[in-house]
C-alpha cells in the first residue's frame, strides 16, 4: 500500500504542495459542512416544534374545563385547527382528526397516557418512519388533566435540510477546485524564481562563469538559496580551475622526459647500434619513464591534498646533480654546480618533490641563459636554500608582479616553448612543504630564483 501511494504521489513540489493544501481544505470543509448541517437540522426541528406548540396553544383556547365535564367548543371555520389534532381528557379521547391515521392515533394515545411535553417522531403509514412529528401540550385543571396533541408532516423541513446539504456539498466541491487551482498557481509563481536561479546556476557551472547571484531584494529563503548556490558555484569553479591546472602541470612536467624518450628512440633508430649502445638507450628510456612516474605520483599526491606535506627527507646535492643530468644543456651554456662543500645538506622534503620544485627553475634558466647557469645549495638558520642563477635577459620589471601567475609569460612570442606553468607549480609545491620560491628583482644581469625549504 505504501509503495502504491508513493507511485501515485505527485512528482513535482508544486503538485505535492497543492495536494497537501487540497487535503487540508477538504478536511476543514468536511468538518464545517457536518457542523453546519447539524445546526440547520436542529434549527428546522425547533421551528417544527414551535409550530406544533403554537397550534396546540391555539386549540387549547377551545377547550372548556369550567363545567362538570371537559368539552371542546366549536368555532366557525375551525377546520384548520382540527386538522391533525387529538384532544384527550385523561385517557378519554375527546376529539381527533376527521380522517385519522391509525398509527398516528395510537402514537397520540401513548403520548397522552405518558404525559409530559416531549415530542416524538412516528411513521406516517408504517413504511416511512420519522416523517410525522407529534407534540403534546398538557393542560392541568384540577384533577382533570387535558392533553392537546398536534401532528405535523416533516417532509418540507427534511426537504429544506436536504437542499442545504446538497448546496453545501456543491459549494465545497467548488471551493476545493478553486483551492487546488489557486494553490498550484500561487506555488508555481513562488517557485518561478527558484527555477530561474536553478537554470542560471546550471548554465554558470557549465561554462565556469564568474557571475553570481547578486544580493538583491529577495525573500529570506531565496537569499539563503542564492548564497548556497554561490558557494557551490565557487567550489565548482575552483575544482575546474584545479583540474585545468593539474592537467597543464602534468603536460608541462611530462614534456621533458617524453622528449628525452623520443630523442633516444630516434637516435637508436637512425642506424644500427651495438649491444652496449642499445642497452644505454634502453636505460635512458627506462630512466625517463621512471621520471614520468615520479612526476605523476608527486603531482597527484599534491593534488589530492594541497596542504599535506609529503613525508620524507632528501640529500640536496645528489638530487641536484642527478637533476642536471636529466636536461639537455644548450650549446654554449656552462652549468656550474656549487657543491664543493662536502657537509651533508638535508632538506625536509622527499627527493621527488625537491626535483619537481627545482626542475622548472632549471628549465627556465637553460632556456634563457646566454653562457652560464649556476646552481648552488647552502644551509640557512631555519632551513635549506637552493639558488638558480642565469645570465640571460632577466625578468622585465613590469612583469615581476605576474611572474608566478599560472599561464603568464613575459613574452609569448620569444620563440621559446612553455605554457607559463612551471614557476607557479614550483612555488605551489614548495609552499605545500612549508617552503617558498622567490625571485630576486635586484640581481643583474640575468635572473636569480631562490628556493627555501625546511631542514631535514
Buried (B, 14 or more C-beta within 10 A) or exposed (E): EEEEEEEEEEEEEBEEBBBEBBEEBBEEBEEEBEEBBEEBBEBBBEEBBEBBBEBBEBBBEBBEBEEEEBBBEEEEEBEEBBEBBBBBBBEEBBBBBEEBBEBBBEBBBEBBEEEEEEBBBBBBEEEEEEBBBBBBBBBEEEEEBBBBBBBBEBEEBBEBBEEBBEEBEEEBEEBBEEBBEEBBEBBBEBBEBEEEBEEBBEEBBEEBEEEBBEEEEBEEEBBEBBEEBBEEBEEBBEEEEEEEBBEBBBEBBBBBBBEBBEBBEEBBEEEEBEEEEEEBBEEBBEBBBEBBEBBEEBBEBBBEEEEEBBEBBBBBBEBBEEBBEBBEBEEEBEBEBBBEEEEEBBBBBBBBBBBBBBBBBBBBBBBBBBEBBBBBBEBEEEBBBBBBBBBBBBBEEEEBEEBBEBEBBBEEEEEEEBBBBBBBBBBBBBBBBEBEBBBEBEBEEBBBBBBBBBBB
